[in-house]
Amino acid sequence: MSPYRAVIGLAGHVDHGKTLLIQALTGIITARTHEQAIGMTQDLGFAHFDDGQGNTIGVIDVPGHERYVRNMVAGLWSLDLVLLVIAADEGWMPMTGDHLRLLKAMGVPRLLVCINKCDLVSKEELALLEETLLERVMDESGMVPGIVCVSAKSGENIDGLHAAIVHQLADVGDDQAAREQQSPRLYVDRVFTASGTGTVLTGTLQQGQLKVGDKLRLYPAGREVQIRSLQAYHSAVDEIGAVCRVAVGLKKVPHKEVARGHCLGSAAGDCQAVSHLIVRLEPTSPALNNQASPSLRNTEVEVALGSWHGRARFVPIKEVPIKEAPIKEMPIKETRLARLIFASPIPCFFGQPLAIIRHGSSELLHGARILWCGDIHPAKRKALHALLCELPGDLAGLNPATLLLGLDGYALSSHFAEPPAGTIQDGDWLLNSVWLMDSHAALLTALAQQPLAAAELADKLRIPLALIQRLLLQLKEEQQIRLHHDKWQLGSGESEDELGEEARLVLKLVRDQGKEGYEPGKLGPGGVAIDPVLQLTLPQGLRQKGALQKQLRNLARLTYLVQLEGPIYYDAELYDHMVQAVLAGQRVGDLIDMSAFKAITGLSRKYAIPFCLRMEMDGWLRREENDRRVLRLPPAAQQADKPLVDSEAV
């Protein structure tokens, strides 16, 4: 047998001897003083024993009374084996069935029926009870359990129980290494303060490894924490692997910020803190056939997952109508899907089992598995529901990122060991090839209507900004779009995203000045801006001597800016628009006086003269005394002028 670590639990009806049985098996009394006084376990108890081969087996004692069923469920989530304890003199009791259904709902993989108090009945009665119990357990759970008869009080056959437990756990060691390689996962079931240590939390390390000094995250808050100390079964350790009961001392974490139901994991793990879940109701749930009942529609229930329990709103999900059927006959039937809506975020995982309990009672309404963590945009809900309905019954090994890929058409490549078929990798993203073509078309359609910034496109198409930027770069490389004035537009040519950060900042600085233009002369000695507000807008590199002027000259060379005498710098597009305004309605040979020029441009004489000089240098005008003669017209003005010239010739 491979070395292993495991944790088992005892469940069953109240007063069937679970706590005494643990004492007989481990030598440890799990009941607290007040629990011993009333003869009833109220909360989780913990013990352990050696299997005789050097492996330590943790033991969790859960309450049997229905009043404490929430505490009972908190102990089931991480168990490798459950002993369903049934007293020989009382047999099957109401809580026996409730506990069996709950442990099945919580995904316990192994079951051993333990008939206690066997010394209180005859051998014939015991044999009949064994047969009856096995049949009932198989009918209600679908599991084929082992069975062993003991007397915790007298010690009869405790060795046999020990051997049966070891036999049931024989294959646990086969996947020990694989479980330890996964991200740490520990749901908190107890929190206390220890002198010299501070806040200590306890729980079962279901997978992964923990080391003193490790930095992890505590969910649902998502805050970073560091391990100060570790204990496993009352022994201090520097590191420990799954599956094991662990006490974790945390550095500088207030006791009040940790509670039962919180989860300790890694930042790179798959734990999510969400207030919406979509779950698949298990077919073995006894209440499954009643899910259409009005009492279960949009009602309040209790949910137990991990060591967490609390209230949620239960909303069954209808199946999408069959499109091929006539509209009047479209069948709408209940799926096995339901939404659970919580008042605040809870820590959870894809594929995790949970129990849905009727509020205010111990009745199990449904066992379920988590298929989707988080809310979903209403426009995508039907598509998501269709994907979830197609998932296989066994979720083991299924990568939840495939759902994102199927739903959105994209996912982070880090979620996949190998790119799935039909996908294209682009940087950090995996893109469905069909989705990629459709998204390119959608971007071009949007930009055909008006230029838009990347953030506006991301919001319009509901695609992450980082991915939108990748898609835009693809289209730019194909010379279908370019960035101009911080907005993407159709067409090829110079694209402003190719400018450096400092150049783009200077370009924005000039554009913000509008018709006044930007004058480097406004800068003080050494090229440092006199205006303190302006100075704050410039990075340190542009405050150095000559750096700003160099960027201005370079932007003018690249035709983003136009330099007037002074020097004064204008945005090139603004300059072109003003040139067109000056020449609008003019003919080649017309004269424009300076008063008309200033009226058209709205410029003062200080800026009108340099602007005129630039137009003269560009060949639009020629100075004749105090007026300017039009030498040529922009193409648009020439086209508008042509019919009139032809009619005069006729």
C-alpha positions as CSV (number, residue, x, y, z in Angstrom):
1,M,0.0,0.0,0.0
2,S,1.3,3.5,-0.9
3,P,1.9,5.9,1.9
4,Y,-1.0,8.2,2.4
5,R,-2.8,10.8,4.6
6,A,-6.5,10.7,4.9
7,V,-9.4,12.2,7.0
8,I,-12.5,10.3,7.8
9,G,-15.7,11.2,9.6
10,L,-18.5,9.7,11.7
11,A,-22.2,10.5,11.0
12,G,-25.5,9.2,12.2
13,H,-28.5,9.6,14.5
14,V,-28.0,11.3,17.8
15,D,-27.1,9.0,20.7
16,H,-25.9,6.1,18.5
17,G,-22.5,6.2,20.1
18,K,-20.3,8.1,17.6
19,T,-18.2,10.0,20.2
20,L,-17.6,6.9,22.3
21,L,-16.7,5.0,19.2
22,I,-14.1,7.6,18.3
23,Q,-12.6,7.3,21.8
24,A,-12.5,3.5,21.4
25,L,-10.8,3.8,18.0
26,T,-8.3,6.6,18.8
27,G,-8.1,7.0,22.5
28,I,-9.2,10.6,22.2
29,I,-12.3,12.2,23.7
30,T,-13.6,14.7,21.1
31,A,-16.6,15.9,23.2
32,R,-16.0,19.2,25.0
33,T,-16.8,19.5,28.7
34,H,-20.2,21.0,28.3
35,E,-21.1,18.4,25.6
36,Q,-20.1,15.6,27.9
37,A,-22.4,17.1,30.6
38,I,-25.5,17.1,28.3
39,G,-24.5,13.9,26.5
40,M,-24.8,15.4,23.0
41,T,-22.2,16.6,20.4
42,Q,-23.1,20.1,19.3
43,D,-20.1,21.0,17.1
44,L,-17.3,19.3,15.2
45,G,-14.8,17.2,17.2
46,F,-11.4,16.1,16.0
47,A,-9.1,13.1,16.7
48,H,-6.6,10.9,14.9
49,F,-5.0,7.5,14.9
50,D,-2.1,5.6,13.3
51,D,-3.1,2.9,10.8
52,G,-0.3,0.7,11.9
53,Q,1.7,1.3,8.7
54,G,3.0,4.8,9.6
55,N,0.0,6.7,8.1
56,T,-2.0,9.1,10.2
57,I,-5.7,9.2,9.7
58,G,-7.6,12.2,10.9
59,V,-11.1,11.7,12.4
60,I,-14.0,14.2,12.5
61,D,-16.9,13.7,14.8
62,V,-20.1,15.5,13.6
63,P,-23.3,16.3,15.6
64,G,-26.2,13.8,15.2
65,H,-29.0,16.0,16.3
66,E,-31.0,17.8,13.6
67,R,-30.7,21.1,15.5
68,Y,-26.9,21.0,14.6
69,V,-27.2,19.7,11.0
70,R,-25.4,22.9,9.8
71,N,-22.4,22.1,11.9
72,M,-22.6,18.5,10.8
73,V,-22.4,19.4,7.1
74,A,-19.4,21.6,7.7
75,G,-17.4,18.5,8.6
76,L,-18.3,16.5,5.5
77,W,-16.9,18.4,2.6
78,S,-13.3,17.0,2.6
79,L,-13.7,13.5,3.9
80,D,-12.1,10.4,2.2
81,L,-14.5,8.1,4.1
82,V,-17.6,8.3,6.3
83,L,-18.6,5.8,8.9
84,L,-22.4,5.9,9.0
85,V,-23.0,4.8,12.6
86,I,-26.3,3.0,13.5
87,A,-27.2,1.7,16.9
88,A,-28.1,-2.0,16.8
89,D,-30.9,-1.6,19.3
90,E,-32.6,1.3,17.5
91,G,-31.8,0.6,13.8
92,W,-32.5,3.1,11.1
93,M,-33.7,6.5,12.4
94,P,-34.8,9.8,10.7
95,M,-31.4,11.5,11.1
96,T,-29.7,8.3,9.7
97,G,-31.4,9.0,6.4
98,D,-30.8,12.7,6.5
99,H,-27.1,12.2,7.2
100,L,-26.8,9.6,4.4
101,R,-28.4,12.0,1.9
102,L,-26.3,14.9,3.0
103,L,-23.0,13.0,2.8
104,K,-24.0,11.8,-0.7
105,A,-24.8,15.4,-1.7
106,M,-21.5,16.6,-0.4
107,G,-19.6,14.1,-2.6
108,V,-18.1,11.8,0.0
109,P,-16.4,9.1,-2.1
110,R,-16.4,6.1,0.4
111,L,-19.0,4.8,2.9
112,L,-18.7,2.2,5.7
113,V,-21.7,1.2,7.7
114,C,-20.8,0.7,11.3
115,I,-23.4,-1.0,13.5
116,N,-22.6,0.0,17.1
117,K,-24.0,-1.5,20.3
118,C,-24.0,-4.9,18.8
119,D,-23.8,-6.5,22.3
120,L,-27.4,-5.3,22.9
121,V,-29.1,-7.6,20.4
122,S,-28.9,-11.3,19.5
123,K,-26.8,-12.6,16.6
124,E,-30.0,-13.4,14.6
125,E,-31.3,-9.8,15.1
126,L,-27.9,-8.5,14.1
127,A,-27.7,-10.5,10.9
128,L,-31.2,-9.4,9.9
129,L,-30.3,-5.8,10.7
130,E,-27.2,-6.0,8.6
131,E,-29.1,-7.2,5.6
132,T,-31.8,-4.6,6.0
133,L,-29.4,-1.7,6.4
134,L,-27.3,-2.6,3.4
135,E,-30.3,-2.8,1.2
136,R,-31.6,0.6,2.5
137,V,-28.3,2.3,2.1
138,M,-27.9,1.1,-1.5
139,D,-31.4,2.2,-2.3
140,E,-31.1,5.7,-0.9
141,S,-27.5,6.5,-1.9
142,G,-26.6,4.3,-4.9
143,M,-23.4,3.3,-3.0
144,V,-22.4,-0.2,-2.1
145,P,-20.9,0.1,1.4
146,G,-18.8,-2.2,3.6
147,I,-20.4,-3.1,7.0
148,V,-18.9,-3.9,10.3
149,C,-20.4,-4.5,13.8
150,V,-18.8,-3.2,17.0
151,S,-19.5,-2.3,20.5
152,A,-17.7,1.0,21.5
153,K,-18.6,0.5,25.1
154,S,-17.1,-3.0,25.5
155,G,-14.5,-2.7,22.8
156,E,-15.8,-5.6,20.8
157,N,-14.4,-5.8,17.2
158,I,-12.8,-2.4,17.4
159,D,-9.8,-4.0,15.7
160,G,-12.1,-5.2,13.0
161,L,-13.3,-1.7,12.5
162,H,-9.7,-0.5,12.3
163,A,-8.9,-3.0,9.7
164,A,-12.0,-2.2,7.7
165,I,-11.1,1.5,7.6
166,V,-7.6,0.8,6.5
167,H,-8.9,-1.5,3.8
168,Q,-11.4,1.2,2.5
169,L,-8.5,3.7,2.3
170,A,-6.2,1.3,0.5
171,D,-6.3,3.3,-2.8
172,V,-6.0,6.8,-1.3
173,G,-2.2,6.8,-1.7
174,D,-2.5,6.3,-5.5
175,D,-3.3,9.9,-6.2
176,Q,-1.5,11.4,-3.2
177,A,1.3,13.0,-5.3
178,A,-1.2,14.5,-7.8
179,R,-3.3,16.0,-5.0
180,E,-0.2,17.6,-3.4
181,Q,0.8,19.2,-6.7
182,Q,-2.5,21.1,-7.0
183,S,-3.2,24.6,-5.5
184,P,-3.7,24.6,-1.8
185,R,-7.4,24.4,-0.7
186,L,-8.4,24.6,3.0
187,Y,-11.9,25.6,4.2
188,V,-11.8,27.0,7.7
189,D,-13.9,25.2,10.3
190,R,-12.5,26.8,13.5
191,V,-10.8,30.0,14.5
192,F,-9.1,31.0,17.8
193,T,-6.3,33.1,19.2
194,A,-3.2,31.4,20.7
195,S,-0.8,33.2,23.0
196,G,2.5,34.0,21.1
197,T,1.0,32.9,17.8
198,G,-2.0,35.2,17.2
199,T,-4.8,34.1,15.0
200,V,-5.0,30.4,14.3
201,L,-7.4,28.7,11.9
202,T,-8.0,25.0,11.5
203,G,-9.4,22.9,8.7
204,T,-8.7,20.0,6.4
205,L,-6.1,20.6,3.7
206,Q,-7.9,18.9,0.9
207,Q,-5.2,19.4,-1.8
208,G,-1.9,21.1,-2.2
209,Q,0.9,21.8,0.3
210,L,1.5,24.4,2.9
211,K,4.8,25.7,4.2
212,V,5.8,28.1,6.9
213,G,6.4,31.5,5.2
214,D,4.0,30.8,2.3
215,K,2.0,33.8,1.1
216,L,-1.6,32.7,0.3
217,R,-5.0,34.4,-0.1
218,L,-8.0,34.2,2.3
219,Y,-11.3,34.2,0.6
220,P,-13.9,35.7,0.2
221,A,-12.0,38.9,1.0
222,G,-9.1,37.9,-1.2
223,R,-6.6,39.4,1.2
224,E,-3.0,38.2,1.2
225,V,-1.9,36.4,4.3
226,Q,1.3,34.7,5.4
227,I,1.7,31.5,7.3
228,R,3.5,32.0,10.6
229,S,3.3,28.4,11.9
230,L,1.8,25.0,11.1
231,Q,0.6,22.1,13.3
232,A,-0.6,18.7,12.2
233,Y,-2.1,16.4,14.8
234,H,-0.6,18.4,17.7
235,S,2.9,18.4,16.2
236,A,4.6,21.5,14.8
237,V,5.8,21.1,11.2
238,D,7.5,23.3,8.7
239,E,5.4,21.9,5.8
240,I,2.5,19.6,5.2
241,G,0.7,18.1,2.3
242,A,-2.9,16.9,1.6
243,V,-5.0,15.3,2.9
244,C,-4.5,16.3,6.6
245,R,-6.1,18.2,9.5
246,V,-4.0,21.4,9.9
247,A,-3.8,24.3,12.3
248,V,-2.4,27.4,10.5
249,G,-1.1,30.4,12.4
250,L,-1.3,33.6,10.4
251,K,0.8,36.7,10.6
252,K,-0.9,40.0,11.4
253,V,-4.5,38.9,10.7
254,P,-7.1,40.0,13.2
255,H,-9.2,37.2,14.7
256,K,-12.4,38.9,13.7
257,E,-11.5,38.8,10.0
258,V,-11.5,35.0,9.8
259,A,-14.6,32.8,10.2
260,R,-15.9,29.3,9.5
261,G,-16.6,29.0,5.8
262,H,-13.6,31.1,4.7
263,C,-11.2,29.4,2.4
264,L,-7.4,29.5,2.3
265,G,-5.9,29.1,-1.2
266,S,-3.3,30.5,-3.5
267,A,-3.6,33.6,-5.7
268,A,-3.1,31.4,-8.7
269,G,-5.7,28.9,-7.6
270,D,-9.2,28.4,-8.8
271,C,-11.1,29.7,-5.8
272,Q,-13.6,32.5,-6.6
273,A,-15.6,34.7,-4.3
274,V,-19.0,35.2,-5.9
275,S,-22.6,36.0,-5.0
276,H,-24.2,34.1,-7.9
277,L,-23.9,30.4,-8.8
278,I,-25.4,28.1,-11.4
279,V,-25.6,24.5,-10.2
280,R,-26.7,21.2,-11.7
281,L,-29.1,19.3,-9.4
282,E,-28.0,15.7,-9.0
283,P,-30.5,13.1,-10.3
284,T,-30.1,11.1,-7.1
285,S,-31.6,13.9,-5.0
286,P,-34.9,12.7,-3.5
287,A,-36.6,16.1,-4.1
288,L,-35.6,16.3,-7.8
289,N,-39.1,15.3,-9.1
290,N,-40.6,18.1,-7.1
291,Q,-38.4,20.9,-8.4
292,A,-41.3,22.4,-10.4
293,S,-43.4,22.8,-7.2
294,P,-44.2,26.5,-6.5
295,S,-42.7,26.1,-3.1
296,L,-39.3,25.6,-4.7
297,R,-39.5,28.5,-7.2
298,N,-37.6,31.7,-6.4
299,T,-37.7,30.8,-2.7
300,E,-35.2,31.1,0.2
301,V,-33.1,28.0,0.9
302,E,-30.0,27.1,2.9
303,V,-26.8,26.1,1.2
304,A,-23.9,24.2,2.5
305,L,-20.6,24.0,0.6
306,G,-17.1,23.5,2.0
307,S,-17.4,24.4,5.7
308,W,-19.7,27.4,4.7
309,H,-23.4,27.5,5.1
310,G,-26.0,30.2,4.8
311,R,-29.1,31.4,2.9
312,A,-29.6,31.8,-0.8
313,R,-32.4,32.5,-3.2
314,F,-33.2,29.4,-5.3
315,V,-34.2,30.0,-8.9
316,P,-34.8,27.0,-11.3
317,I,-33.7,27.6,-14.9
318,K,-36.0,26.8,-17.7
319,E,-34.8,25.0,-20.8
320,V,-34.3,27.0,-24.0
321,P,-37.3,26.3,-26.4
322,I,-36.6,23.9,-29.2
323,K,-36.2,26.1,-32.3
324,E,-37.3,23.4,-34.8
325,A,-40.7,23.0,-33.2
326,P,-43.7,25.2,-34.2
327,I,-43.8,28.4,-32.2
328,K,-47.1,27.5,-30.5
329,E,-45.8,24.0,-29.6
330,M,-42.4,25.0,-28.3
331,P,-41.8,22.8,-25.2
332,I,-40.6,24.6,-22.1
333,K,-39.5,22.1,-19.5
334,E,-37.4,22.3,-16.3
335,T,-33.7,21.6,-16.7
336,R,-31.5,20.2,-14.0
337,L,-30.0,23.7,-13.6
338,A,-30.7,26.3,-11.0
339,R,-29.4,29.7,-9.9
340,L,-28.4,30.4,-6.3
341,I,-28.2,34.0,-5.3
342,F,-26.4,35.0,-2.1
343,A,-26.5,38.2,-0.1
344,S,-22.7,38.5,-0.2
345,P,-19.8,36.7,-1.9
346,I,-18.9,33.1,-0.8
347,P,-15.7,31.2,-1.7
348,C,-16.3,28.3,-4.1
349,F,-14.9,26.2,-7.0
350,F,-16.1,24.8,-10.3
351,G,-17.4,21.3,-9.9
352,Q,-17.7,21.6,-6.1
353,P,-20.6,19.6,-4.5
354,L,-23.0,21.3,-2.3
355,A,-26.2,20.6,-0.4
356,I,-29.4,22.6,-0.7
357,I,-31.5,22.4,2.5
358,R,-35.0,23.5,3.2
359,H,-34.8,26.7,5.3
360,G,-35.5,26.1,9.0
361,S,-35.3,22.3,8.8
362,S,-32.8,19.4,8.2
363,E,-34.5,18.3,5.0
364,L,-32.2,18.0,2.0
365,L,-33.9,19.4,-1.1
366,H,-31.1,18.9,-3.6
367,G,-27.6,17.7,-3.9
368,A,-25.8,19.8,-6.6
369,R,-22.6,20.5,-8.4
370,I,-21.3,24.0,-9.2
371,L,-21.1,24.6,-13.0
372,W,-20.7,28.4,-13.1
373,C,-19.3,30.8,-10.6
374,G,-20.5,34.4,-10.9
375,D,-23.2,36.4,-12.6
376,I,-23.7,36.4,-16.4
377,H,-24.9,39.2,-18.7
378,P,-28.6,38.6,-19.5
379,A,-27.8,38.6,-23.3
380,K,-25.6,35.5,-22.8
381,R,-27.7,33.5,-20.3
382,K,-29.5,31.3,-22.9
383,A,-26.2,30.5,-24.6
384,L,-24.6,29.7,-21.2
385,H,-27.5,27.5,-20.1
386,A,-27.2,25.5,-23.4
387,L,-23.5,24.9,-22.8
388,L,-24.0,23.8,-19.2
389,C,-26.7,21.4,-20.2
390,E,-24.2,19.7,-22.6
391,L,-21.6,19.1,-19.9
392,P,-20.8,15.5,-19.0
393,G,-22.1,13.9,-15.8
394,D,-18.6,13.4,-14.5
395,L,-16.9,16.8,-14.2
396,A,-13.5,15.4,-13.0
397,G,-10.7,16.7,-15.2
398,L,-13.0,19.1,-17.1
399,N,-11.4,22.5,-17.5
400,P,-13.9,25.3,-16.7
401,A,-12.1,27.6,-19.0
402,T,-13.6,25.6,-22.0
403,L,-16.9,27.1,-20.9
404,L,-15.5,30.6,-21.3
405,L,-14.1,29.7,-24.6
406,G,-17.4,28.3,-25.8
407,L,-19.5,31.2,-24.4
408,D,-17.3,34.2,-25.2
409,G,-15.1,32.9,-28.0
410,Y,-11.9,33.8,-26.0
411,A,-10.1,32.8,-22.8
412,L,-6.7,33.4,-21.2
413,S,-4.2,30.9,-22.6
414,S,-2.7,30.4,-19.1
415,H,-5.9,28.4,-18.3
416,F,-4.9,25.7,-20.8
417,A,-2.0,23.3,-20.9
418,E,-2.6,22.8,-24.7
419,P,-4.6,25.0,-27.1
420,P,-7.9,23.3,-27.9
421,A,-8.7,22.5,-31.5
422,G,-10.1,25.4,-33.6
423,T,-8.3,28.1,-31.5
424,I,-5.7,30.7,-32.3
425,Q,-3.2,31.9,-29.7
426,D,-2.5,35.7,-29.7
427,G,-0.3,36.7,-26.8
428,D,-2.0,35.9,-23.6
429,W,-5.3,35.0,-25.3
430,L,-6.8,31.9,-27.0
431,L,-9.3,32.9,-29.6
432,N,-11.9,30.8,-31.3
433,S,-11.2,31.2,-35.1
434,V,-14.8,31.7,-36.0
435,W,-15.3,34.3,-33.2
436,L,-12.1,36.1,-34.3
437,M,-13.5,36.6,-37.9
438,D,-16.9,37.7,-36.5
439,S,-15.2,40.2,-34.1
440,H,-13.0,41.7,-36.8
441,A,-16.2,42.3,-38.8
442,A,-18.0,43.8,-35.8
443,L,-15.1,46.2,-35.2
444,L,-15.0,47.3,-38.8
445,T,-18.8,47.8,-38.8
446,A,-18.6,49.9,-35.6
447,L,-15.7,52.1,-37.0
448,A,-17.6,52.6,-40.3
449,Q,-20.2,54.5,-38.3
450,Q,-17.8,56.7,-36.4
451,P,-14.2,56.8,-35.0
452,L,-14.1,55.3,-31.5
453,A,-11.5,54.9,-28.8
454,A,-10.5,51.4,-27.7
455,A,-12.4,51.7,-24.4
456,E,-15.6,52.7,-26.2
457,L,-15.2,49.7,-28.5
458,A,-14.7,47.4,-25.5
459,D,-17.9,48.7,-23.9
460,K,-19.9,48.6,-27.2
461,L,-18.9,45.0,-28.1
462,R,-18.6,43.7,-24.4
463,I,-15.0,42.5,-24.9
464,P,-12.2,43.0,-22.4
465,L,-10.2,46.1,-23.2
466,A,-6.9,44.2,-23.2
467,L,-8.3,41.9,-25.9
468,I,-9.9,44.7,-27.9
469,Q,-6.4,46.3,-28.1
470,R,-5.0,43.0,-29.5
471,L,-7.8,42.8,-32.1
472,L,-7.3,46.4,-33.1
473,L,-3.5,45.8,-33.6
474,Q,-4.4,42.8,-35.9
475,L,-6.6,45.1,-38.1
476,K,-3.9,47.8,-38.1
477,E,-1.3,45.3,-39.3
478,E,-3.7,44.5,-42.1
479,Q,-3.8,48.3,-42.9
480,Q,-7.5,48.4,-42.4
481,I,-7.6,50.9,-39.5
482,R,-5.4,53.5,-37.9
483,L,-5.3,55.5,-34.6
484,H,-6.0,59.2,-35.0
485,H,-6.8,61.7,-32.3
486,D,-6.9,58.8,-29.8
487,K,-9.7,57.2,-31.8
488,W,-9.6,54.3,-34.2
489,Q,-10.9,54.9,-37.7
490,L,-11.0,53.1,-41.0
491,G,-8.1,53.5,-43.4
492,S,-4.4,53.1,-43.6
493,G,-1.5,55.5,-43.0
494,E,0.3,56.9,-40.0
495,S,-1.1,55.5,-36.8
496,E,-0.6,57.4,-33.5
497,D,-0.2,54.2,-31.4
498,E,3.3,53.8,-33.0
499,L,4.4,57.0,-31.3
500,G,6.2,56.8,-28.0
501,E,4.5,57.7,-24.8
502,E,6.3,61.1,-24.5
503,A,5.5,61.9,-28.1
504,R,1.8,61.2,-27.6
505,L,1.8,63.3,-24.5
506,V,3.3,66.3,-26.4
507,L,0.8,65.7,-29.2
508,K,-2.1,65.9,-26.8
509,L,-0.5,69.0,-25.2
510,V,-0.6,70.8,-28.6
511,R,-4.1,69.7,-29.5
512,D,-5.4,70.9,-26.2
513,Q,-4.3,74.4,-27.0
514,G,-6.6,74.6,-30.0
515,K,-6.4,77.7,-32.2
516,E,-4.0,79.3,-29.9
517,G,-1.4,76.8,-30.9
518,Y,1.5,75.8,-28.6
519,E,4.5,78.0,-28.2
520,P,7.7,76.6,-26.8
521,G,8.5,80.2,-26.0
522,K,6.2,79.9,-23.1
523,L,8.9,77.7,-21.5
524,G,11.4,79.2,-19.2
525,P,15.2,78.9,-19.4
526,G,16.4,75.3,-20.0
527,G,13.0,74.3,-21.5
528,V,11.2,74.1,-18.1
529,A,7.6,75.1,-18.2
530,I,6.8,78.3,-16.4
531,D,3.1,77.4,-15.9
532,P,3.2,75.0,-12.8
533,V,0.1,73.2,-13.9
534,L,1.6,72.6,-17.4
535,Q,4.8,71.4,-15.7
536,L,2.9,68.8,-13.8
537,T,1.5,67.4,-17.0
538,L,5.0,66.6,-18.3
539,P,7.0,63.6,-17.3
540,Q,10.5,64.2,-16.0
541,G,12.1,63.3,-19.4
542,L,10.3,66.2,-21.1
543,R,11.4,68.7,-18.5
544,Q,15.0,68.3,-19.5
545,K,16.6,70.9,-21.6
546,G,15.6,70.7,-25.3
547,A,13.6,67.5,-24.8
548,L,10.2,69.1,-25.5
549,Q,11.4,71.0,-28.5
550,K,13.0,67.9,-29.9
551,Q,9.6,66.0,-29.7
552,L,7.8,69.0,-31.3
553,R,10.2,69.1,-34.2
554,N,9.9,65.3,-34.7
555,L,6.1,65.4,-34.6
556,A,6.2,68.2,-37.2
557,R,8.5,66.1,-39.4
558,L,6.1,63.2,-39.1
559,T,3.3,65.7,-40.2
560,Y,1.3,65.3,-37.0
561,L,2.0,69.0,-36.3
562,V,2.4,72.0,-38.4
563,Q,5.0,74.6,-37.4
564,L,4.2,78.3,-37.9
565,E,6.7,81.1,-37.4
566,G,7.3,82.0,-33.8
567,P,7.6,79.1,-33.5
568,I,4.0,78.1,-32.9
569,Y,2.8,74.5,-33.3
570,Y,-0.6,73.5,-34.6
571,D,-2.3,70.1,-34.8
572,A,-2.0,69.2,-38.5
573,E,-5.7,68.3,-38.8
574,L,-6.8,71.6,-37.2
575,Y,-4.5,73.5,-39.6
576,D,-6.0,71.7,-42.6
577,H,-9.5,72.5,-41.5
578,M,-8.7,76.2,-41.0
579,V,-7.0,76.3,-44.5
580,Q,-10.2,74.9,-46.0
581,A,-12.3,77.4,-44.1
582,V,-10.2,80.3,-45.4
583,L,-10.4,79.1,-49.0
584,A,-14.1,78.0,-48.9
585,G,-16.0,80.0,-51.6
586,Q,-12.8,81.4,-53.0
587,R,-11.6,81.1,-56.6
588,V,-8.0,81.0,-57.9
589,G,-6.9,84.6,-58.3
590,D,-9.2,86.1,-55.6
591,L,-7.8,88.5,-53.0
592,I,-8.3,88.1,-49.3
593,D,-7.6,91.0,-47.0
594,M,-6.4,90.5,-43.4
595,S,-9.6,91.6,-41.8
596,A,-11.5,89.0,-43.7
597,F,-8.8,86.4,-42.9
598,K,-9.1,87.1,-39.1
599,A,-12.9,87.0,-39.2
600,I,-12.8,83.6,-41.0
601,T,-10.2,82.0,-38.7
602,G,-11.1,83.7,-35.5
603,L,-7.4,84.4,-34.9
604,S,-5.9,87.6,-33.4
605,R,-3.2,89.4,-35.4
606,K,-0.6,87.7,-33.3
607,Y,-1.6,84.3,-34.7
608,A,-3.2,85.4,-38.0
609,I,0.1,86.7,-39.4
610,P,2.1,83.4,-38.8
611,F,-0.8,81.4,-40.1
612,C,-0.8,83.5,-43.3
613,L,2.9,83.0,-43.7
614,R,2.5,79.3,-43.4
615,M,-0.2,79.2,-46.0
616,E,2.1,81.2,-48.3
617,M,4.9,78.7,-47.6
618,D,2.6,75.8,-48.5
619,G,1.6,77.5,-51.8
620,W,-2.0,78.4,-51.0
621,L,-1.6,82.2,-51.0
622,R,0.8,84.9,-52.3
623,R,1.2,88.2,-50.6
624,E,0.4,91.3,-52.6
625,E,0.9,94.4,-50.4
626,N,-1.6,94.0,-47.5
627,D,-3.7,91.3,-49.2
628,R,-3.3,87.7,-50.1
629,R,-4.0,86.2,-53.5
630,V,-5.4,82.7,-53.8
631,L,-3.0,80.5,-55.8
632,R,-4.7,77.1,-55.5
633,L,-7.6,75.4,-53.9
634,P,-8.0,72.2,-51.9
635,P,-9.4,69.3,-54.0
636,A,-12.9,69.5,-52.5
637,A,-13.1,73.2,-53.3
638,Q,-11.9,72.6,-56.9
639,Q,-14.6,70.0,-57.4
640,A,-17.3,72.4,-56.2
641,D,-16.0,75.1,-58.4
642,K,-15.7,73.0,-61.7
643,P,-19.4,73.0,-62.8
644,L,-19.7,76.8,-62.5
645,V,-16.5,77.3,-64.6
646,D,-17.9,74.9,-67.3
647,S,-21.3,76.7,-67.5
648,E,-19.5,80.0,-68.1
649,A,-17.5,78.5,-70.9
650,V,-20.8,77.3,-72.6
